[in-house]
Amino acid sequence: MELTDYHSVFDKIGGRKAVHIVVEQFYDLVMSDKVLIPFFENADMQIQRGKMKAFLMMALGGPIKFTGKDIRHAHVHLVKMGLDDKHFDAVAMHLDTVLENNNVSVELRETIGAVVEQCRIDVLDR
């Protein structure tokens, strides 16, 4: 997955501090979503939040190299549990909501949404 077009987004949204805030608020929404909770029942949410912060920083051009599992391998067990487009859409919606709540511009939210959308095929193991 090539994300080089998005390298300036990390700085534009406020860098590391902004990513930390966004991910914390994002998982608060995700964990209150009855459709998504089953996919996180056995997850250590502190570790999950850390992985998401690292991935998002890397994907948006931040100063970090994500060293976790590739995105397809990391989600294949969730696909076996029934993860599909409606779940992916809900996750994307929650991320956009948090970005909007943190005054991220429509333009940057659309760019971040494009980054998220590039992950759909791998996350859903297609």
Secondary structure by P-SEA (a helix, b strand, c coil): cccccccccccccccaaaaaaaaaaaaaaaaacccccccccccaaaaaaaaaaaaaaaaacccccccccccccccaaaaaacccaaaaaaaaaaaaaaaaaacccaaaaaaaaaaaaaaccccccc
